[in-house]
Every structure is written in C-alpha cells, then in structure tokens.
Amino acid sequence: MKAAKTMVSLVLSALLVTAVGCGNNEASGGNNTSGNAAGGNSGNNAPAKTYSIAISQIVEHPSLDATRQGFLDALKEGGYTEGDNLKVDFNNAQGDQTNNLSIADKISTGTYDLVLGIATPSAAAVVNKVKETPVLFAAVTDPMDAKLVTNMDQPGGNVSGASDTNPEAIVQTMDFIAANFPKVKTVGVVINEGEANAVIMAKKAEEALSAKGIKLVKAPVTNTSEVKQAADSLVGRADAIYITLDNTVVSGVDSIIQVANENKIPFFSADRDTVEKGAFATVGFKYYDHGYQVGQMAVDILKNGMKPGDMKVSVPDKLDLILNLKAAEAQGITVTDQMKSQVKDQANNIIQ
C-alpha cells in the first residue's frame, strides 16, 4: 500500500513538471507567435504608411499646372499615389503675396514629409519658413538670386529643386527673332517688375537683343487685370512682343494673344505652354517634364532617404525651337523652311 502511494506521488509529480514545462513552452510559443504577428503587421498585414506632402503654388496657369501634374505623376510612378498612400495639401495663392505668405506660415506649422514650392514667390516664402522638412522647388528662374540656395551643385541644408530657366534659351529665342524678322527693330515686353524672375529674364533678353541692334521696351503691370492695357500700349511702338516666365503676365496671356492677332504683331514667349496657347515661338521645353524631374527627386527623398542638400539643382537641358503654325497665320507671319529646319523634334515641336 505504501509502495502504491509512493508510486502515485511520483506519477503526480511527473505530471506537474510536465504541465509546468508545457505552460512555459506555450508562453514562449505565445511570445514567438506574437513576434511573428508583429512581423506580419510590419509586413503584409500592416497598413502602408501614408505620406503627406504640401504644395504651395503662386497662381494657376498652364505652365505651373503642368509642373504640378508632372511632379505628382513621378511620385505615382515611384509608388506614391494620391488618395492611396499619399496625401497632398495643395495651396494656391491666386497671385496674391499676402495669401502666399499665409500659406507658407500654415505649412510651417503642419506635419509633412516633404514640401514643394512652385514658382519663385511660393518657393521663397516656403524656404524662409520651413527649416527642417525637406523642401523642393520648381518653376524658379534663378534659385541663387531668390536666395533659395547658395550653391547650385551642393545646395546644403534642406532645400533643392529645379530651375526652369536655361539662360541660353532666352539668347536663342532673341537670336531667332533677329535672324528671321529683319524688320523687327523694337521688341516690347509686358512685365511685372515686382517679380524678380521676370526682371532677370527681361534683362537677359535686352542684352541679347542689344547685341543684334534691337531695342527692348517695357510695358509694366502690377496685376493681371492690367495686362490687356499694357499689350495695347505696345501697338505702334513695338514690332514684336515677348513675355518672360512672369506669373502675373502669363495668367493674362489670352489678352496679349488677342492684341497680337488683331494687330498682326509676332508674339514670342519664354515657355512652351504659351506657344501652345497662341504665341508664335519660343526656345524651350515641356513644363510637365520639368515637374516630373522634381517628382523623381521627391521619390529619392521619400524612398531612398536622400537629403535635398546633397542633390544638385538642375536646369533644362533639352532645349528646342517650338513653333505654332496657327498662331503664325493669325499674326501674319510667313513660316519659312529655314525656320522649320531649326526645330530638332519637328513631330512634337511644330504645332499645327
């Protein structure tokens, strides 16, 4: 009987040890399961991070809108889709500097993974306010003059982007005028001299024209509503009209096209979008491609951890003469074979 009791005690002890061991294994296994679940949540089962980007744009017009679209399309191509894993806070200043500064203030207090400033005024306001979040700029004429960066090759800090001006494009446009329009002795420019980018470009155009013995005359404006009157003022005192990447003026470009067509005055611009709209010619590029290039920079920052300060500021390098044949007809221009021969990509850059 005593032996039986001893045997029962040994069996119970063995069962207890086994139960405790199993309990420890289950706890350990539970922790491992929890770890695997966490791994799963950080992988397939976890919601992907949603990135947040703020965009400040000085005004809506074709070139700047195309820049923004190119930027967003590059992000989408890189895996960042608005409405899916990307939130875009788009802000339009409507050409008003007070609005522009308020937008920059708002963005500086928000939480974003990246900020984009489109056009010089918006970029300058954002760069002045946002000191840690990565900032990119696009559609900026002279990033150094605007004090966005101090070095185009090594910007440093949290800022980089792309300039939309290759000074050679302005020179080539003025050379085209001088070579193909011998009767043009005066070129009128509608300009908002409150926009530093417009002043810089107009000065470059004036220098290039002066070298050819052609005079540049200005028709100043302070807002878009004055563009029509300024264009009218050039009738009789300018043989051709030219506009820079002047946001105020480009926003009212329809009225310049009207004046040019009604008075048979050749109209030249600094951007392709205005040529597509009704100017005759420019040496330029597609703003969509320009924005796409900046969007690729954004992908490098978000996906690969690149720092803006280590990213070279780029400028357009694929310049071509762009002609609008319908605009030529409306403005009384005879388009010669010599003119067409200067267009490298005739399929895309001779607009019928």
ABEGO torsion letter per residue (X at the ends): XAAAAAAAAAAAAAAAAAAAAAAAAAAAAAAAAAAAAAAAAABAABBBBBBBBBBBBABBBAAAAAAAAAAAAAAAAAGBBBGBABBBBBBBAGGBAAAAAAAAAAAAABBBABBBBBEAAAAAAAAAABAABBBBBBGBABAAAAGABABAABAEEABBEBBABBAAAAAAAAAAAAAABAABABBBBBBBAABAAAAAAAAAAAAAAAAAGBBBBBBBBABAAAAAAAAAAABGABABBBBBBBAAAAAAAAAAAAAAAAAGBBBBBABAAAAAAGBABBBBBBAAAAAAAAAAAAAAAAAAGBBAAABBBBBBABBBBBBBAAAAAAAGBBBBAAAAAABABAAAABBX
